[in-house]
Amino acid sequence: MKLFRYSLLILATGAVLFSSCRKIDTSDWPDIPVKPTPQLNDGDYTVKDGKISEKVLRNYLSRAITEAEFATKGTADDERMLLNVGAKFVGRAMYTWNGEKIFNNETTFNSAKAKIERMHAQDPDIIFQAAVFECVGKQVEQIKIPDWVFKAFGKEPEDRTFKFDNIRDENGVNVGQWGANTCVPDMSREEAQMWFYYAACRYMEIGCEAIHCGQVKLECSMGDKDNYYEGLSNMLRLVREAARTKARRGFVLMDGHCAGIVVDNQHLLDFGAYPLRAKEVPDAGYYKAELMKGYIDSIIGKTRTAVTPSGWKGRIPYILEFDNFGTSTHVGKAADDYYVWGMDEISWFGCLTDSQEQEFVREAVAYMNDTDPIGYIEMPGLRGAVFTNSNGYANYRCNTKSDACPQGRNLENTIKELWK
């Protein structure tokens, strides 16, 4: 868990830029007036020729659950829970934050691959998502760049590791953003693109079929946005090309921490992802909160219509996650800010009773179905939290409480019921 990851982000007002007939839609415009058609999950998870239809993509996202670092830290009971509830999109299953040396640990990667293969043997349709975040540290200089990375970028192979100074902004913007010896990778720089490409390919090789790219607008704010997202577009294109041979079904889903990015009427990402942005309800008598379209920077209703990477035209669907980023100076107080009752979203959620958690999830799903049914609640499965719960466990787990999972919060059956 990384404290204050998102609270430091300054959100910019969107704009339309014209140059040489090119247009950027930054997806920060006012709400979309057309409400999409609700869709019932018909059990179709078919992908073909590297493409995914709108129906199938929405089927997947309607069964999304955050299971942070499942591939490296998930337990046998976590495996049981995912299969029991019928999860089809397992978010954040593997990633690193300022710990790039993990890519040199073949034992860890082999173990993660074995776990994902074990799950696919029981349900071959499940998509596991990895993440390449907006944080790169000095450990990246311990990772040797394979020849296949150089070749993908049309370069002659070199015998060297990644260079931190080639990934960060040349002028020092966002250097030290996440602590000493860290930076936000500058997507306009080729080595930053190479790093994302390398990490995405390594994750695809162990069975992941989705890559979350973190705060892509922050990564593109140091020049790439002004260049019509050419660096981001190039990286995404190369990852999708690599998926044809490296991914288990020849395709990969790419998303970022935003409502999407549109250039020349083309969606760069397959879907959007964002925090819940739940609003406190001060007079409820407990730490109650609810979803509200238009609250702060919520993306509810804000994804744009354009041609998707799979070729169909429409608004891209999105997921709302229980984010984690730390606590504020006003824990326990309502302030109408990025925190919920002064806490990040998963820590706030974990402070509720089991019945209050179940009530919020039911109300959130009903609200999205009524307000913007291409937006889906990514259920809280396994997630790092700031506060320990009554059992003394910091990690939130939705699992039914048992001897196998004494820290379980008994949300599992509610998720299963909602997904039937």
C-alpha positions in Angstrom: 0.0 0.0 0.0 1.4 3.4 -1.0 0.2 6.3 1.1 -1.1 9.4 -0.6 -0.6 8.0 -4.1 -3.6 9.8 -5.5 -4.1 12.6 -3.1 -1.1 14.4 -4.7 -2.5 14.4 -8.1 -3.6 17.7 -9.5 -6.4 17.3 -12.0 -6.3 19.5 -15.0 -9.3 20.8 -16.9 -9.8 19.1 -20.3 -9.3 20.8 -23.6 -9.6 20.2 -27.3 -6.4 20.8 -29.2 -6.3 21.2 -33.0 -3.1 20.9 -35.1 -2.7 19.3 -38.5 -6.3 18.1 -38.2 -5.6 16.0 -35.1 -7.9 16.2 -32.1 -7.4 15.1 -28.5 -10.4 14.4 -26.3 -9.1 14.3 -22.7 -12.3 12.8 -21.4 -12.8 15.5 -18.8 -15.7 17.1 -20.5 -19.2 17.4 -19.0 -21.4 14.4 -18.6 -22.7 12.3 -21.5 -26.5 12.9 -22.1 -27.1 9.4 -23.5 -27.5 6.7 -21.0 -26.3 3.3 -22.3 -28.5 0.2 -22.4 -28.3 -2.1 -19.4 -26.9 -5.5 -20.1 -27.4 -8.9 -18.4 -24.4 -11.1 -18.3 -25.1 -14.0 -20.7 -22.0 -16.0 -19.8 -20.2 -15.3 -23.1 -16.4 -14.8 -22.5 -15.3 -15.5 -26.1 -12.4 -13.5 -27.5 -11.2 -14.0 -31.1 -8.3 -12.8 -33.2 -7.1 -10.4 -30.6 -10.4 -8.6 -30.3 -13.1 -8.5 -27.7 -16.7 -7.4 -28.4 -18.5 -4.8 -26.3 -20.8 -7.5 -24.9 -18.0 -9.7 -23.8 -15.9 -6.9 -22.3 -18.9 -5.8 -20.3 -19.5 -9.4 -19.2 -16.0 -9.5 -17.9 -16.1 -6.1 -16.1 -19.5 -7.0 -14.5 -17.6 -9.8 -12.7 -14.5 -7.7 -11.7 -12.9 -8.0 -8.3 -9.7 -6.5 -6.8 -7.4 -9.2 -5.6 -4.2 -7.2 -5.0 -1.0 -9.3 -5.5 -3.0 -12.5 -5.6 -0.4 -14.1 -7.8 2.3 -13.6 -5.2 0.4 -13.4 -1.9 -3.0 -15.1 -2.5 -3.9 -18.0 -0.2 -5.7 -21.3 -1.0 -8.9 -19.7 0.5 -8.5 -16.7 -1.9 -8.4 -19.2 -4.8 -11.6 -20.9 -3.4 -13.3 -17.6 -2.9 -12.7 -16.4 -6.5 -14.1 -19.6 -8.0 -17.0 -19.6 -5.6 -18.2 -16.1 -6.4 -17.7 -16.6 -10.1 -15.0 -13.9 -10.6 -14.0 -13.4 -14.2 -11.8 -10.3 -14.0 -9.2 -10.4 -11.2 -7.7 -6.9 -10.8 -4.2 -6.0 -9.7 -3.3 -9.7 -9.4 0.5 -8.9 -9.7 2.5 -5.7 -9.7 5.3 -3.8 -8.0 5.6 -0.3 -6.6 9.2 0.9 -6.4 10.4 -2.7 -6.2 11.5 -3.5 -9.8 14.1 -6.1 -8.7 11.2 -8.6 -8.4 11.6 -9.0 -12.2 14.9 -10.8 -11.5 13.3 -13.2 -9.2 12.4 -16.2 -11.4 11.2 -18.2 -8.4 8.5 -15.6 -7.7 7.5 -15.4 -11.4 7.4 -19.2 -11.7 5.3 -19.5 -8.6 2.9 -16.8 -9.9 2.6 -18.6 -13.2 1.8 -21.9 -11.5 -0.9 -20.3 -9.4 -2.5 -18.7 -12.5 -2.3 -21.9 -14.4 -4.0 -23.7 -11.5 -6.8 -21.3 -11.6 -7.2 -21.5 -15.4 -7.4 -25.3 -15.2 -10.5 -24.8 -13.1 -11.9 -21.8 -15.1 -10.1 -21.0 -18.4 -12.2 -17.8 -18.9 -10.8 -15.9 -15.9 -8.7 -12.8 -16.8 -5.9 -11.9 -14.4 -4.8 -8.3 -14.5 -1.2 -7.1 -13.7 -0.2 -3.5 -13.3 2.7 -1.2 -14.4 2.3 1.9 -12.3 3.2 5.5 -12.4 6.2 4.8 -10.1 9.7 3.7 -11.1 12.6 3.5 -8.7 16.3 3.1 -8.9 16.0 -0.7 -8.7 15.0 -0.6 -12.4 18.8 -0.3 -13.1 19.1 -3.9 -11.9 17.0 -5.2 -14.7 18.8 -6.1 -17.9 17.0 -5.1 -21.1 16.4 -8.3 -23.2 17.2 -8.2 -26.9 13.5 -8.7 -27.8 12.7 -5.3 -26.2 15.3 -3.5 -28.3 14.1 -5.2 -31.4 10.5 -4.4 -30.7 11.5 -0.7 -30.8 13.5 -1.1 -33.9 16.8 -0.7 -32.1 20.0 -2.7 -32.1 20.3 -4.8 -28.9 22.7 -3.5 -26.2 24.3 -5.2 -23.2 22.9 -3.0 -20.5 20.2 -2.5 -17.9 17.4 0.1 -17.8 18.5 3.6 -16.9 16.5 5.5 -14.4 17.6 8.8 -15.8 16.3 7.8 -19.3 12.9 7.0 -17.8 12.3 10.1 -15.8 11.5 13.6 -17.1 14.7 15.3 -18.3 13.9 18.5 -16.4 13.2 16.7 -13.1 9.5 17.1 -13.2 7.8 14.5 -10.9 11.2 13.1 -9.8 11.0 12.1 -6.1 7.2 12.1 -6.4 6.8 8.9 -4.4 9.9 9.3 -2.2 13.7 9.4 -2.7 15.0 7.8 -5.8 11.6 7.5 -7.5 10.0 9.2 -10.4 6.8 9.3 -12.5 7.9 7.7 -15.8 7.8 10.2 -18.7 5.8 8.4 -21.5 7.3 10.7 -24.1 10.7 9.1 -23.5 11.4 5.9 -25.4 13.0 4.1 -22.4 9.9 4.7 -20.3 7.9 3.1 -23.1 10.4 0.2 -23.2 10.0 -0.3 -19.4 6.2 -0.6 -19.7 6.5 -2.9 -22.7 9.0 -5.1 -20.9 6.9 -5.4 -17.7 3.7 -6.0 -19.6 5.3 -8.8 -21.7 6.7 -10.5 -18.6 3.3 -10.4 -17.0 1.6 -11.8 -20.1 4.1 -14.7 -20.2 2.8 -15.9 -16.8 -0.8 -15.8 -17.9 -2.0 -12.2 -17.3 -4.4 -11.0 -20.1 -4.9 -7.4 -18.8 -2.5 -4.6 -17.9 -3.4 -1.6 -15.8 -1.1 1.3 -16.7 -1.7 3.4 -13.6 -2.1 7.2 -13.9 -1.6 7.4 -17.6 -2.5 11.1 -17.7 0.2 11.9 -15.2 2.7 9.8 -17.1 1.8 11.7 -20.3 1.8 15.1 -18.6 5.5 15.8 -19.2 5.2 16.2 -23.0 3.4 13.2 -24.4 -0.1 14.7 -24.2 1.2 17.8 -26.1 2.5 15.4 -28.7 -0.9 13.8 -29.1 -0.1 10.8 -26.9 2.3 9.4 -29.4 4.5 7.7 -26.8 1.5 6.1 -25.0 0.1 5.1 -28.4 3.3 3.5 -29.4 3.7 1.5 -26.2 0.1 0.3 -26.3 0.5 -0.7 -30.0 3.6 -2.7 -29.2 2.1 -4.5 -26.2 -0.9 -5.5 -28.2 1.3 -6.8 -31.0 3.3 -8.8 -28.5 0.1 -10.2 -27.0 -0.5 -12.2 -30.2 2.4 -14.5 -29.3 2.9 -13.9 -25.5 -0.6 -13.8 -24.2 -2.4 -17.1 -23.6 -5.3 -16.2 -25.9 -3.5 -13.8 -28.2 -5.0 -10.6 -26.7 -4.6 -8.2 -23.9 -6.8 -5.6 -22.3 -5.2 -2.2 -21.5 -6.6 0.4 -19.1 -5.5 3.3 -17.0 -6.5 5.4 -14.1 -8.9 7.6 -16.1 -12.1 7.7 -18.0 -10.2 7.0 -21.2 -8.2 8.9 -23.8 -9.4 9.6 -27.3 -7.3 10.8 -30.2 -8.6 11.2 -33.7 -11.9 9.5 -32.7 -9.9 6.4 -31.5 -9.9 5.1 -28.0 -6.4 4.4 -26.9 -7.5 2.2 -23.9 -9.9 -0.7 -23.8 -11.8 0.5 -20.7 -11.5 3.0 -17.9 -10.8 2.6 -14.2 -11.1 5.0 -11.3 -11.7 5.3 -7.5 -15.3 5.1 -6.2 -15.2 8.8 -5.0 -17.9 7.9 -2.5 -19.6 10.9 -0.8 -20.1 10.9 3.0 -23.7 10.9 4.4 -23.1 12.9 7.7 -26.5 12.3 9.4 -26.6 8.5 9.0 -25.3 7.7 12.5 -22.3 5.8 11.2 -19.6 6.1 8.5 -22.1 5.9 5.7 -21.3 7.0 2.1 -22.9 6.8 -1.3 -22.0 7.1 -4.9 -23.1 10.4 -6.6 -22.6 11.3 -10.2 -20.7 14.6 -10.5 -19.2 14.4 -7.1 -15.6 15.9 -7.1 -13.9 14.2 -10.1 -16.0 11.0 -10.4 -16.0 9.5 -13.8 -19.5 8.2 -13.6 -21.1 9.1 -17.0 -17.9 10.6 -18.5 -16.5 8.0 -20.8 -16.6 9.1 -24.5 -17.9 7.6 -27.7 -15.2 6.6 -30.2 -13.8 3.6 -32.0 -12.3 1.1 -29.6 -9.0 -0.9 -30.1 -11.2 -3.9 -30.9 -13.0 -2.0 -33.7 -16.4 -1.3 -32.3 -17.7 2.2 -31.8 -19.2 3.3 -28.5 -18.6 4.5 -25.0 -15.9 2.4 -23.3 -17.1 0.7 -20.1 -15.3 1.3 -16.8 -14.8 0.0 -13.4 -14.9 1.8 -10.0 -12.4 0.4 -7.5 -12.0 0.7 -3.7 -8.8 2.7 -3.8 -6.0 2.8 -1.2 -3.7 5.8 -0.7 -3.6 6.6 3.1 -5.3 8.7 5.6 -5.9 12.4 6.1 -5.5 14.8 9.0 -9.3 14.6 9.6 -9.9 10.9 10.2 -13.5 10.3 11.2 -14.8 13.6 9.8 -16.7 14.3 6.6 -14.9 16.9 4.4 -16.2 16.3 0.9 -12.7 15.6 -0.4 -10.9 12.6 -1.9 -11.0 10.8 1.4 -14.1 9.1 2.7 -14.5 10.1 6.4 -10.9 11.0 6.3 -9.7 7.6 5.0 -8.9 6.0 1.7 -11.7 4.0 0.3 -10.8 0.5 1.3 -9.8 1.6 4.8 -13.1 3.4 5.2 -14.9 0.4 3.9 -13.1 -1.9 6.4 -14.2 0.3 9.3 -17.9 -0.5 8.5 -19.6 -3.5 10.1 -20.2 -6.5 7.8 -23.9 -5.6 7.4 -23.0 -2.0 6.5 -20.4 -3.2 3.9 -23.1 -5.4 2.4 -25.5 -2.6 2.3 -23.1 -0.2 0.5 -22.2 -2.8 -2.1 -25.8 -3.5 -2.9 -26.7 0.2 -3.1 -23.6 0.9 -5.3 -24.5 -1.8 -7.8 -28.1 -0.6 -7.9 -27.0 3.0 -8.4 -24.7 2.2 -11.3 -27.4 0.0 -12.9 -29.8 2.9 -12.8 -27.4 5.8 -13.5 -24.7 4.5 -16.0 -24.9 0.8 -16.5 -21.6 0.5 -18.5 -19.9 1.4 -15.2 -19.3 -1.5 -12.9 -18.2 -1.9 -9.2 -14.9 -3.7 -9.0 -15.6 -5.7 -5.8 -13.2 -5.5 -2.9 -11.6 -8.9 -2.6 -8.0 -8.6 -1.3 -6.7 -5.0 -0.7 -4.1 -3.4 1.5 -5.7 -1.1 4.1 -4.3 1.5 6.6 -6.2 0.4 9.7 -6.4 -3.1 11.2 -9.8 -4.5 11.6 -11.2 -5.9 14.9 -9.2 -9.1 14.3 -5.9 -7.2 14.0 -5.5 -7.8 10.2 -4.4 -4.9 8.0 -5.3 -6.5 4.6 -9.0 -6.4 3.7 -10.4 -9.7 2.6 -14.0 -10.2 1.5 -13.8 -14.0 2.1 -16.3 -15.7 4.4 -14.7 -15.9 7.9 -13.4 -19.3 8.6 -10.5 -21.2 10.1 -8.9 -20.9 6.7 -9.5 -17.2 6.6 -10.0 -15.8 10.1 -9.7 -12.2 8.9 -12.6 -12.7 6.4 -15.2 -9.9 6.3 -18.2 -12.1 5.1 -18.8 -10.1 1.9 -18.3 -13.2 -0.3 -21.9 -14.4 -0.3 -23.2 -10.9 -1.1 -20.9 -10.7 -4.1 -22.0 -14.1 -5.3 -25.6 -13.2 -4.9 -25.2 -9.9 -6.9 -23.4 -11.7 -9.6 -26.0 -14.5 -10.1 
